[in-house]
């Protein structure tokens, strides 16, 4: 029995290590690869079981594709499998992103690297807009959700913290759909204001402890696509605390895009920029640690979560709020990415190729970087 268990765990670890080194294209692509391998090829799960796990991961904060790796690991090898699935998927991407961060800090001002980033940024912007467009078609199910998205957008423009906007849209949607007459809904909606201290806290020191606890908070509250991470990073690290410039933030997102695995490894890049290798490790552990805990809880309560209509309504509200935040941040980042006619042309070409031919975004990002290098060398 023990050799059989060891074989399963080894197979699980090798599978997610390979996926961590080769899974380009973002969460949707990662989940598709997992379904092909875990369901169709290896028969670890049925289609129904896979969909149950996918639905459950949408009920908790954190990166869905990473949490799916943890869930599959748990189903195959228990608690140790949960750790193996998550760690083996995260570590390769984090290492690659850390190396990119080292190169960026050491050589970021060299013409060759600047030219590469010059061409990459407009493509990253196009990838984000394509993700928003694709998610909108499934997120806006009713008119109230559209109104809530506009409210979240207005709150973001007015300077409210993203936590308040997301919790607000989620709780208000529960109030509208389940408690139209008030009563219990007022009590539930009052929970929104408990998020206020999270948005008005003082400026922490930009040391290792500050890096770890900031990303621990992000990993504990972030719903939606990994691109929503942009809204949180900009609100605190750029606008409120000035730990990073907007250009550095976009460079970090570019690094997260051109490496395989979770988009959340953007935290690894930022951690390195702020605190070297120690900062990179603490940022990575901080942002992913809550997901391990949430998935462990899902293993205990998945049946109850699956049947909760109130939780589904909350997530519908959170999702449209997340899309509004993504749109607003993307608009602002456009000012750092689209700086002249060439970058506008690169961004438009990338958007056209993404919509028309649906290629792997990684190749477009690398192609944009190559074009940027050529343009700079020709200048």
C-alpha positions in Angstrom: 0.0 0.0 0.0 2.8 2.4 0.9 4.7 2.0 -2.4 1.4 2.6 -4.3 0.8 5.8 -2.3 4.4 7.0 -3.0 3.9 6.3 -6.7 0.7 8.4 -6.7 2.4 11.3 -4.9 5.4 11.1 -7.2 3.2 11.1 -10.3 1.2 14.0 -8.8 4.4 16.0 -8.1 5.9 15.4 -11.5 2.6 16.3 -13.3 2.3 19.7 -11.6 6.0 20.5 -11.9 5.7 20.0 -15.6 2.6 22.1 -15.7 4.3 24.8 -13.7 7.1 25.0 -16.2 5.0 24.8 -19.4 1.4 26.2 -18.6 1.4 29.5 -20.4 -1.7 31.5 -21.3 -3.4 32.3 -17.9 -5.9 30.7 -15.6 -8.3 29.6 -18.3 -5.5 27.8 -20.2 -4.2 26.2 -17.0 -7.6 24.8 -16.1 -8.1 23.5 -19.6 -4.7 21.7 -19.4 -5.7 20.2 -16.0 -9.0 19.0 -17.4 -7.3 17.3 -20.3 -4.7 15.6 -18.2 -6.5 14.8 -14.9 -9.9 13.9 -16.4 -9.4 12.7 -20.0 -5.9 11.2 -20.0 -5.2 10.1 -16.4 -8.9 9.5 -15.3 -8.2 10.9 -11.8 -11.6 12.6 -11.8 -14.8 12.4 -13.7 -16.1 15.5 -15.6 -18.7 16.1 -12.9 -16.2 15.9 -10.1 -13.9 18.3 -12.0 -16.7 20.8 -12.4 -17.7 20.5 -8.7 -14.1 21.4 -7.7 -14.0 24.3 -10.2 -17.2 25.7 -8.9 -16.1 25.4 -5.3 -12.8 27.3 -6.0 -14.9 30.2 -7.2 -16.4 30.5 -3.8 -13.2 31.5 -2.0 -10.6 34.2 -2.7 -7.4 33.4 -4.5 -6.1 32.2 -7.9 -8.6 29.6 -9.3 -6.1 27.6 -11.4 -3.7 27.3 -8.5 -6.5 26.2 -6.2 -7.6 23.6 -8.8 -4.1 22.1 -8.6 -4.5 21.9 -4.8 -8.0 20.4 -5.1 -6.8 17.7 -7.6 -3.9 17.0 -5.3 -6.2 16.6 -2.3 -8.5 14.2 -4.2 -5.6 12.1 -5.3 -3.4 12.0 -2.2 -5.1 13.7 0.7 -3.5 16.6 2.6 0.0 15.9 1.4 -1.4 15.8 -2.1 -2.9 19.3 -1.6 0.5 20.7 -0.6 2.3 18.9 -3.5 -0.2 20.0 -6.1 -0.1 23.6 -5.1 3.7 23.9 -4.4 4.7 22.0 -7.5 2.6 24.3 -9.6 3.7 27.5 -7.9 7.4 27.0 -7.4 8.6 26.8 -11.1 6.7 29.9 -12.0 8.0 31.8 -8.9 11.6 30.8 -9.7 11.3 31.9 -13.3 9.7 35.2 -12.2 12.4 35.7 -9.6 15.1 35.3 -12.2 13.3 37.9 -14.4 13.2 40.3 -11.4 16.9 39.8 -10.9 17.6 40.6 -14.5 15.2 43.6 -14.4 16.8 45.1 -11.3 20.4 44.6 -12.5 19.9 45.4 -16.2 16.6 47.2 -16.3 18.2 50.4 -17.6 20.1 48.8 -20.5 18.7 49.7 -24.0 18.0 46.0 -24.9 15.9 45.4 -21.8 14.1 48.7 -22.1 13.3 48.0 -25.8 11.9 44.6 -24.8 9.6 46.1 -22.2 8.7 48.9 -24.6 7.1 46.3 -26.9 5.8 44.0 -24.2 3.6 46.5 -22.3 1.1 47.3 -25.1 0.6 43.5 -25.6 0.0 43.0 -21.8 -2.6 45.7 -22.0 -4.3 44.0 -24.9 -4.3 40.6 -23.1 -5.9 42.3 -20.0 -8.6 43.9 -22.2 -9.3 40.6 -23.9 -9.7 38.8 -20.6 -12.2 41.5 -19.5 -14.2 41.2 -22.7 -14.4 37.4 -22.4 -15.4 37.5 -18.7 -18.1 40.2 -19.3 -20.1 37.9 -21.5 -20.7 35.4 -18.6 -20.7 37.9 -15.7 -23.5 40.3 -16.7 -26.5 38.0 -16.2 -29.0 40.6 -15.1 -29.5 44.4 -15.1 -28.8 44.8 -11.4 -25.4 43.3 -11.9 -24.7 45.9 -14.6 -25.7 48.7 -12.3 -23.5 47.2 -9.5 -20.6 47.2 -11.9 -21.1 50.9 -12.7 -21.3 51.6 -8.9 -18.0 49.7 -8.4 -16.4 51.7 -11.2 -17.6 55.0 -9.7 -16.2 54.0 -6.3 -12.9 53.2 -7.8 -12.7 56.5 -9.6 -13.6 58.3 -6.4 -10.8 56.6 -4.6 -12.5 53.9 -2.5 -10.3 50.9 -1.7 -10.9 47.9 -4.0 -11.8 45.8 -0.9 -14.8 48.0 -0.2 -15.9 48.0 -3.8 -15.7 44.2 -4.1 -17.4 43.4 -0.8 -20.0 46.1 -1.5 -21.1 44.7 -4.8 -21.2 41.2 -3.5 -23.2 42.0 -0.4 -25.5 44.4 -2.2 -26.3 41.7 -4.7 -27.2 39.3 -1.9 -29.4 42.0 -0.4 -31.2 42.7 -3.7 -31.7 39.0 -4.7 -32.4 37.4 -1.3 -33.7 40.1 1.0 -35.7 42.6 -1.1 -37.6 43.8 1.9 -34.6 44.6 4.1 -34.6 42.9 7.5 -31.8 40.3 7.5 -30.3 42.0 4.4 -29.6 45.2 6.3 -27.7 43.2 8.8 -25.8 41.4 6.1 -25.0 44.6 4.1 -23.7 46.3 7.3 -20.7 43.9 7.0 -19.6 46.0 4.1 -18.4 48.7 6.4 -16.2 46.4 8.4 -13.9 46.5 5.4 -13.3 50.3 5.8 -10.3 49.9 8.2 -8.6 47.8 5.5 -8.8 50.8 3.1 -7.8 53.6 5.4 -4.9 52.1 7.3 -1.7 54.0 7.7 1.4 53.5 5.5 3.4 50.5 6.6 7.2 50.4 6.4 8.4 49.0 3.1 10.4 46.3 4.9 10.2 42.5 4.8 7.4 42.3 7.3 5.4 44.9 5.4 5.9 43.0 2.1 4.8 39.7 3.7 1.7 41.1 5.4 0.6 43.1 2.4 0.6 40.1 0.1 -0.9 37.9 2.9 -3.8 40.4 3.0 -4.2 40.3 -0.8 -4.2 36.5 -0.9 -6.9 36.5 1.7 -9.4 38.8 0.1 -8.8 38.8 -3.7 -11.7 37.4 -5.7 -11.8 37.0 -9.5 -9.2 36.8 -12.2 -5.5 37.3 -11.4 -5.8 40.5 -13.4 -7.9 42.0 -10.5 -4.6 41.9 -8.6 -3.7 45.0 -10.6 -6.4 47.1 -8.9 -5.1 46.2 -5.4 -1.5 46.7 -6.2 -2.1 50.1 -7.8 -4.3 51.3 -5.0 -1.8 50.5 -2.2 1.7 50.1 -3.7 1.5 52.9 -6.3 -1.2 55.4 -5.3 -1.3 55.2 -1.5 2.1 54.1 -0.3 4.4 54.9 -3.3 6.4 51.8 -3.0 6.3 51.4 -6.7 5.9 53.6 -9.8 3.1 52.8 -12.3 5.8 51.8 -14.8 7.3 49.3 -12.3 3.9 47.9 -11.7 3.3 47.3 -15.4 6.8 45.8 -15.7 5.9 43.4 -12.9 2.6 42.4 -14.7 4.6 41.8 -17.9 7.0 39.5 -16.0 4.0 37.6 -14.6 2.6 37.2 -18.1 5.7 36.0 -19.9 6.3 33.2 -17.4 4.2 30.1 -17.1 2.0 29.2 -14.1 0.0 31.5 -11.9 -0.4 35.2 -12.7 -0.1 35.8 -8.9 3.7 35.3 -9.2 3.7 39.0 -10.1 4.0 39.2 -6.3 7.4 37.4 -6.6 8.7 40.1 -9.0 7.5 43.0 -6.8 8.9 41.3 -3.7 12.3 41.1 -5.3 12.2 44.7 -6.5 11.3 45.9 -2.9 13.4 43.4 -0.8 15.7 41.2 -2.9 15.4 37.4 -2.8 14.1 37.6 0.8 11.3 39.9 -0.3 10.5 37.6 -3.3 10.1 34.6 -1.0 8.0 36.4 1.6 5.8 38.0 -1.1 5.2 34.6 -2.8 4.5 32.8 0.5 2.2 35.6 1.6 0.0 35.7 -1.4 -0.4 31.9 -1.9 -0.6 30.8 1.8 -4.3 31.7 2.2 -5.2 29.6 -0.8 -3.8 26.5 0.9 -5.9 27.2 3.9 -9.0 28.0 1.9 -8.7 24.8 -0.2 -8.2 22.8 3.0 -11.5 24.2 4.3 -13.2 23.5 1.0 -12.3 19.8 1.4 -14.4 19.9 4.6 -17.3 22.0 3.6 -17.6 21.7 -0.2 -21.0 20.0 -0.1 -22.6 22.9 1.9 -20.9 25.6 -0.2 -22.1 24.0 -3.5 -25.7 24.3 -2.5 -25.7 27.9 -1.2 -27.7 30.3 -3.3 -26.7 33.3 -1.2 -23.0 32.5 -1.8 -23.6 32.2 -5.5 -25.3 35.6 -5.5 -22.4 37.1 -3.5 -19.9 35.8 -6.1 -22.0 37.2 -9.0 -21.8 40.6 -7.4 -18.1 40.3 -6.6 -17.3 39.2 -10.2 -18.9 42.3 -11.8 -17.2 44.5 -9.3 -13.9 42.9 -10.2 -14.5 43.5 -13.9 -15.1 47.1 -13.2 -11.9 47.5 -11.2 -10.0 45.7 -14.0 -11.4 48.1 -16.6 -10.5 51.2 -14.6 -7.0 50.1 -13.8 -6.3 49.0 -17.4 -7.4 52.5 -18.5 -4.9 54.1 -16.2 -2.1 51.7 -17.1 -2.7 52.5 -20.7 -1.0 55.9 -20.1 2.2 54.1 -19.2 2.0 51.5 -22.0 0.8 53.5 -25.0 3.4 56.3 -25.2 3.6 56.9 -28.9 2.3 55.8 -32.3 4.4 52.6 -32.3 3.1 51.3 -29.0 -0.5 52.1 -30.0 0.1 50.1 -33.2 1.6 47.2 -31.3 -1.3 47.2 -28.8 -3.9 47.3 -31.6 -2.2 44.5 -33.5 -2.0 42.4 -30.4 -5.7 43.0 -29.7 -6.7 42.0 -33.2 -4.6 38.8 -33.2 -6.0 37.8 -29.8 -9.6 38.3 -30.9 -9.3 36.9 -34.4 -6.9 33.9 -34.0 -6.9 33.3 -30.2 -3.1 32.4 -30.0 -1.3 31.7 -26.8 -0.7 35.1 -25.3 2.8 34.2 -24.3 3.9 34.2 -28.0 2.4 37.5 -28.6 4.1 39.0 -25.6 7.5 37.6 -26.7 6.8 38.9 -30.2 5.9 42.3 -28.9 9.2 42.4 -26.9 11.1 41.4 -30.1 9.5 44.2 -32.0 10.3 46.6 -29.2 14.0 45.6 -29.4 14.1 45.9 -33.1 12.5 49.4 -33.0 15.0 50.6 -30.4 18.0 49.3 -32.3 16.7 51.0 -35.4 16.2 54.3 -33.7 
